[in-house]
Amino acid sequence: MHDYVVALAADYGYVTALETTLKSIFYHTPNVHVYLANMDIPPEWFRNINQKLSPVGSQLHDLKIDLNQMAIGKVSWQHINGYSYVRIYLPQLIEAKRILYLDSDVIVRHSLWPLLKFDLQG
């Protein structure tokens, strides 16, 4: 178990945008554990990234999920898919003191540690 983690959700078709997000996270937030909920991203992709991250103390975790096993309902907008609902299940999927969910197409411009460690006072 890690105290503080960042979580994202995406499929292999979104990997280009995802890589940009991951680079920005790891650049600005050293020693962080990031969990990527996915169904189809190959293990080799994670191994390659983790080899590059090992000198800075960060790690990318492959969190395999099955969207078909999650009660996510149907949506009528094309830009919203099942991955949009994974954030609801994160506390059941990841054991951590705090989980910060980010969309997989954002660019992080500062350290995420102040958000991860912010005192929510219960």
C-alpha positions in Angstrom: 0.0 0.0 0.0 1.1 3.5 -0.8 0.0 6.5 1.2 -0.5 8.8 -1.8 -1.1 7.9 -5.4 -2.2 9.4 -8.6 -4.7 7.5 -10.7 -5.7 7.7 -14.4 -7.9 5.6 -16.7 -7.5 5.1 -20.4 -7.3 2.5 -23.2 -4.6 1.9 -25.7 -6.2 4.1 -28.3 -5.5 7.1 -26.0 -1.9 6.2 -25.3 -0.4 9.3 -27.1 -2.3 11.8 -25.0 -1.7 9.6 -21.9 2.1 9.6 -22.4 2.0 13.4 -22.4 0.1 13.5 -19.2 2.4 10.9 -17.6 5.5 12.8 -18.6 4.2 16.0 -17.1 3.3 14.2 -13.8 6.6 12.5 -13.5 8.6 15.6 -14.4 6.9 17.8 -11.8 6.2 15.2 -9.1 9.1 13.0 -8.2 8.8 9.8 -6.1 5.2 9.3 -7.0 3.2 6.2 -7.7 0.7 6.4 -10.6 -1.9 3.7 -11.2 -3.3 3.4 -14.7 -6.6 1.6 -15.0 -6.9 0.0 -18.4 -8.0 -3.1 -20.2 -5.7 -3.4 -23.1 -2.3 -1.6 -22.7 0.5 -4.2 -23.0 2.8 -5.0 -20.1 5.8 -4.1 -22.2 4.6 -0.5 -22.4 4.6 -0.3 -18.6 8.0 -2.0 -18.3 9.6 0.5 -20.7 8.2 3.4 -18.8 9.3 2.0 -15.4 12.8 1.4 -16.6 13.1 5.1 -17.4 11.5 6.1 -14.1 13.6 3.9 -11.8 16.4 6.6 -11.3 13.8 9.1 -10.0 11.9 6.9 -7.6 8.6 7.0 -9.4 6.6 4.0 -10.6 3.7 3.4 -13.0 1.4 0.6 -12.0 -0.6 -1.5 -14.5 -4.1 -1.7 -13.0 -6.0 -4.1 -15.2 -9.8 -3.7 -15.0 -12.8 -5.2 -16.7 -15.3 -2.5 -17.6 -17.9 -5.2 -18.3 -17.8 -6.2 -14.6 -18.5 -2.6 -13.4 -22.0 -1.2 -13.1 -21.5 1.9 -15.2 -24.7 2.2 -17.0 -25.2 3.6 -20.5 -24.4 7.2 -21.6 -25.7 8.9 -24.7 -22.7 11.1 -25.4 -20.0 9.7 -27.7 -17.1 11.5 -25.9 -17.9 9.7 -22.7 -17.0 6.0 -22.4 -16.8 3.5 -19.6 -13.4 4.8 -18.5 -15.0 8.0 -17.4 -16.7 6.0 -14.6 -13.6 4.2 -13.3 -12.9 7.0 -10.8 -15.9 5.9 -8.9 -14.4 2.5 -8.3 -10.8 3.6 -7.5 -11.2 3.3 -3.7 -12.2 -0.4 -4.2 -9.3 -1.0 -6.7 -6.4 0.8 -5.0 -5.4 0.6 -1.4 -4.1 4.1 -0.5 -4.5 6.8 2.1 -5.3 9.3 -0.7 -6.0 8.9 -4.4 -5.8 11.8 -6.8 -7.7 11.1 -10.0 -6.6 13.0 -13.1 -8.1 12.8 -16.6 -5.6 11.2 -19.0 -5.4 14.3 -21.2 -4.2 17.0 -18.8 -0.8 18.6 -18.5 0.6 18.9 -15.0 2.5 22.2 -14.6 3.5 22.0 -10.9 4.1 19.3 -8.3 1.1 17.3 -7.3 2.4 16.8 -3.7 0.6 19.8 -2.3 -2.7 18.3 -3.5 -1.9 14.8 -2.4 -0.9 15.9 1.1 -3.5 18.7 1.5 -5.2 18.3 4.9 -8.9 17.8 4.2 -9.6 17.8 8.0 -11.6 14.6 8.0 
